[in-house]
């Protein structure tokens, strides 16, 4: 979930993709009409009588070409990255379904997919105490991330199926709250263990003269959801109206 995800990941809740960035991936900047050195070249040629016009024209031709090449490389890289992430989350989804079909229960699910999950998402900075809550945000993450990275990939290729766009701006309505609930319950369930063991905490005295209490860090993380999640959620609702219904959204200055 946008960058609630990072906060929740540090807390072992990861970020229900429920919490992820709302818009499509950054597009390469369009080539500028002139290069930065053109004005100086023209001034210099007028002063000393040299033929600076040819040099200026050459620079103008080369700069857009370089930028087009960089834009192409960026597009190729982003496309490859989004395809890889889509495939990775699909593998995770298949592993989850396969585990449930074989075992008939979600008990032990996290341990069975832990290594795969760590590869795609910062996770497991908490000792898992409540597997039911883990299942909540795992389902939310998986569906949201498959949809999100598919949306990015097809957008970059300029072939976006309507269903992918529809899913991107409708699934979040349920998945974001489900993911957040799963994250918060997971963090809450782990608090007694963290407090008892001093997990990831740094006590004084030490040679760096620095202290850190992971227990209070988790409390602050949980509290941060109160102002952050509504902003993310309502932003996505505005984007939904804009993309699916063509509404013009006017942002008001405070």
C-alpha positions as CSV (number, residue, x, y, z in Angstrom):
1,X,0.0,0.0,0.0
2,X,1.9,2.7,-1.2
3,X,4.3,3.8,1.3
4,X,2.3,2.6,4.1
5,X,3.9,-0.6,2.8
6,X,7.4,0.5,3.9
7,X,6.2,1.4,7.4
8,X,4.3,-1.9,7.7
9,X,7.2,-3.8,6.3
10,X,9.5,-2.6,9.0
11,X,6.9,-3.8,11.4
12,X,6.6,-7.2,9.8
13,X,3.3,-6.3,8.3
14,X,5.1,-5.3,5.2
15,X,2.7,-3.1,3.3
16,X,-0.5,-4.5,2.2
17,X,-0.1,-3.6,-1.2
18,X,-2.9,-2.3,0.1
19,X,-0.7,0.2,0.4
20,X,1.1,1.2,-2.8
21,X,1.7,4.1,-5.1
22,X,-1.4,5.3,-6.8
23,X,-0.4,6.3,-10.3
24,X,1.4,4.7,-13.2
25,X,5.2,4.5,-13.4
26,X,7.2,7.7,-14.2
27,X,7.4,8.4,-17.9
28,X,10.6,9.6,-19.6
29,X,10.8,13.4,-20.0
30,X,10.1,14.7,-23.5
31,X,13.1,16.0,-25.3
32,X,13.7,19.7,-24.9
33,X,13.8,21.9,-28.0
34,X,17.2,23.3,-27.3
35,X,20.3,22.2,-25.5
36,X,21.7,24.2,-22.6
37,X,24.7,25.3,-24.5
38,X,23.0,26.8,-27.5
39,X,22.6,30.3,-26.3
40,X,26.2,30.6,-25.2
41,X,27.3,29.2,-28.6
42,X,25.3,31.8,-30.5
43,X,26.6,34.7,-28.5
44,X,30.1,33.5,-28.9
45,X,29.9,33.2,-32.7
46,X,28.3,36.6,-33.0
47,X,31.2,38.2,-31.1
48,X,34.1,36.5,-32.8
49,X,32.6,36.0,-36.2
50,X,33.0,32.2,-36.2
51,X,30.4,29.9,-37.7
52,X,28.6,28.9,-34.5
53,X,25.3,28.3,-36.2
54,X,26.4,24.9,-37.5
55,X,27.6,23.9,-34.1
56,X,24.4,24.9,-32.6
57,X,22.3,22.9,-35.1
58,X,24.5,19.9,-34.4
59,X,23.9,20.1,-30.7
60,X,20.2,20.5,-31.2
61,X,20.0,17.4,-33.2
62,X,22.2,15.3,-30.8
63,X,20.5,16.3,-27.6
64,X,17.0,15.0,-28.5
65,X,18.6,11.8,-29.9
66,X,20.4,11.1,-26.7
67,X,17.3,11.8,-24.7
68,X,15.2,9.5,-26.9
69,X,17.8,6.7,-26.4
70,X,17.8,7.2,-22.6
71,X,14.0,7.3,-22.7
72,X,13.9,4.0,-24.6
73,X,16.3,2.4,-22.2
74,X,14.2,3.6,-19.2
75,X,11.1,2.2,-20.8
76,X,12.8,-1.2,-21.5
77,X,14.1,-1.4,-17.9
78,X,10.7,-0.4,-16.4
79,X,8.9,-2.9,-18.6
80,X,11.3,-5.7,-17.6
81,X,11.0,-4.8,-13.9
82,X,7.2,-4.8,-13.9
83,X,7.0,-8.1,-15.8
84,X,9.4,-9.7,-13.3
85,X,7.4,-8.3,-10.4
86,X,4.1,-9.5,-11.9
87,X,5.5,-13.0,-12.4
88,X,6.9,-13.1,-8.9
89,X,3.6,-12.2,-7.3
90,X,1.9,-14.7,-9.5
91,X,4.3,-17.4,-8.3
92,X,3.5,-16.4,-4.7
93,X,-0.3,-16.6,-5.4
94,X,0.1,-20.0,-6.9
95,X,2.1,-21.2,-4.0
96,X,-0.6,-20.0,-1.5
97,X,-3.4,-21.7,-3.4
98,X,-1.4,-24.9,-3.8
99,X,-0.6,-24.9,0.0
100,X,-4.2,-24.5,0.9
101,X,-5.4,-27.2,-1.5
102,X,-2.8,-29.7,-0.2
103,X,-3.1,-28.9,3.5
104,X,-6.7,-27.7,3.7
105,X,-5.7,-25.0,6.2
106,X,-3.8,-21.8,6.3
107,X,-1.8,-22.9,9.3
108,X,1.9,-22.9,8.4
109,X,1.3,-20.9,5.2
110,X,3.7,-18.2,6.1
111,X,6.6,-20.5,6.8
112,X,6.0,-22.3,3.4
113,X,6.2,-19.1,1.4
114,X,8.6,-17.1,3.6
115,X,11.6,-17.2,1.4
116,X,9.7,-16.3,-1.8
117,X,7.9,-13.4,0.0
118,X,11.2,-12.0,1.4
119,X,12.6,-11.8,-2.1
120,X,9.8,-9.5,-3.3
121,X,8.9,-7.6,-0.2
122,X,10.8,-6.5,2.9
123,X,9.3,-8.6,5.6
124,X,9.6,-10.8,8.7
125,X,11.1,-8.2,11.0
126,X,8.7,-9.5,13.5
127,X,8.2,-13.0,15.0
128,X,4.8,-13.9,13.5
129,X,2.4,-14.4,16.4
130,X,-1.0,-14.4,14.6
131,X,-1.2,-16.3,11.3
132,X,-4.8,-15.3,10.6
133,X,-3.8,-11.7,10.3
134,X,-0.9,-12.6,8.1
135,X,-3.3,-14.4,5.7
136,X,-5.3,-11.1,5.5
137,X,-2.5,-9.0,4.2
138,X,-0.9,-11.7,2.1
139,X,-4.1,-12.1,0.1
140,X,-4.4,-8.3,-0.2
141,X,-0.8,-7.9,-1.2
142,X,-0.8,-10.6,-3.7
143,X,-4.0,-9.5,-5.6
144,X,-3.1,-5.9,-5.4
145,X,0.5,-6.3,-6.6
146,X,-0.4,-8.6,-9.5
147,X,-2.9,-6.0,-10.6
148,X,-0.6,-3.0,-10.1
149,X,2.4,-4.4,-11.9
150,X,0.2,-5.7,-14.8
151,X,-1.3,-2.2,-15.0
152,X,2.2,-0.7,-15.2
153,X,3.5,-3.2,-17.8
154,X,0.6,-2.8,-20.2
155,X,0.6,1.0,-19.8
156,X,4.3,1.1,-20.8
157,X,3.5,-1.0,-23.8
158,X,0.6,1.2,-24.8
159,X,-1.8,-1.8,-24.8
160,X,-3.8,-1.5,-21.6
161,X,-6.7,-4.0,-21.4
162,X,-9.8,-2.4,-19.9
163,X,-10.2,-5.1,-17.4
164,X,-6.7,-4.5,-16.0
165,X,-7.5,-0.7,-15.7
166,X,-10.9,-1.5,-14.1
167,X,-9.3,-3.9,-11.6
168,X,-6.6,-1.4,-10.7
169,X,-9.2,1.2,-9.8
170,X,-11.8,-1.1,-8.1
171,X,-10.0,-3.9,-6.3
172,X,-8.3,-1.4,-3.9
173,X,-11.7,-0.4,-2.4
174,X,-11.8,-3.7,-0.5
175,X,-8.1,-4.8,-0.6
176,X,-6.6,-1.7,1.0
177,X,-8.7,-1.8,4.2
178,X,-8.3,-5.6,4.4
179,X,-4.5,-5.3,4.0
180,X,-4.3,-2.5,6.6
181,X,-6.3,-4.5,9.1
182,X,-4.1,-7.5,8.5
183,X,-0.9,-5.4,9.0
184,X,-2.1,-3.7,12.2
185,X,-3.3,-7.0,13.8
186,X,0.0,-8.6,13.0
187,X,1.9,-5.8,14.6
188,X,-0.4,-5.7,17.6
189,X,0.0,-9.5,18.1
190,X,3.7,-9.2,18.1
191,X,4.0,-6.4,20.6
192,X,4.2,-8.5,23.8
193,X,6.9,-10.7,22.2
194,X,8.9,-7.6,21.1
195,X,8.7,-6.0,24.5
196,X,9.6,-9.2,26.4
197,X,12.6,-10.1,24.2
198,X,13.9,-6.6,23.3
199,X,13.8,-7.6,19.7
200,X,15.8,-5.2,17.5
201,X,16.2,-2.8,20.4
202,X,19.5,-1.1,21.3
203,X,20.2,-0.4,24.9
204,X,22.6,2.0,26.6
205,X,25.4,2.0,27.3
206,X,27.1,1.0,24.1
207,X,30.1,2.2,22.1
208,X,27.9,4.3,19.7
209,X,26.0,6.0,22.6
210,X,22.7,5.4,20.7
211,X,19.5,3.8,21.9
212,X,16.6,2.4,20.0
213,X,13.4,0.8,21.2
214,X,11.7,-1.3,18.6
215,X,8.6,-1.7,20.7
216,X,7.9,2.0,20.7
217,X,8.8,2.2,17.1
218,X,6.0,-0.2,16.3
219,X,3.6,1.8,18.3
220,X,4.5,4.9,16.3
221,X,4.2,2.9,13.1
222,X,0.7,1.8,14.1
223,X,-0.3,5.4,15.0
224,X,1.0,6.6,11.6
225,X,-1.7,4.7,9.8
226,X,-4.3,7.1,11.2
227,X,-3.2,10.2,9.1
228,X,-1.6,8.3,6.2
229,X,-4.1,5.7,5.2
230,X,-7.1,8.0,4.6
231,X,-4.8,10.2,2.4
232,X,-3.8,7.2,0.3
233,X,-7.3,5.8,0.1
234,X,-9.1,9.0,-0.9
235,X,-6.4,9.8,-3.4
236,X,-7.1,6.4,-5.0
237,X,-10.9,7.2,-5.0
238,X,-10.2,10.5,-6.8
239,X,-8.0,8.7,-9.3
240,X,-10.8,6.2,-9.8
241,X,-13.3,8.9,-10.7
242,X,-10.8,10.5,-13.0
243,X,-9.6,7.4,-14.9
244,X,-12.8,5.4,-15.1
245,X,-15.4,8.1,-15.2
246,X,-13.5,11.0,-16.8
247,X,-14.2,13.4,-14.0
248,X,-12.0,16.5,-13.8
249,X,-10.6,16.6,-10.3
250,X,-9.7,20.1,-9.1
251,X,-7.3,20.0,-6.2
252,X,-8.0,22.8,-3.7
253,X,-5.2,24.6,-1.9
254,X,-5.5,24.7,1.8
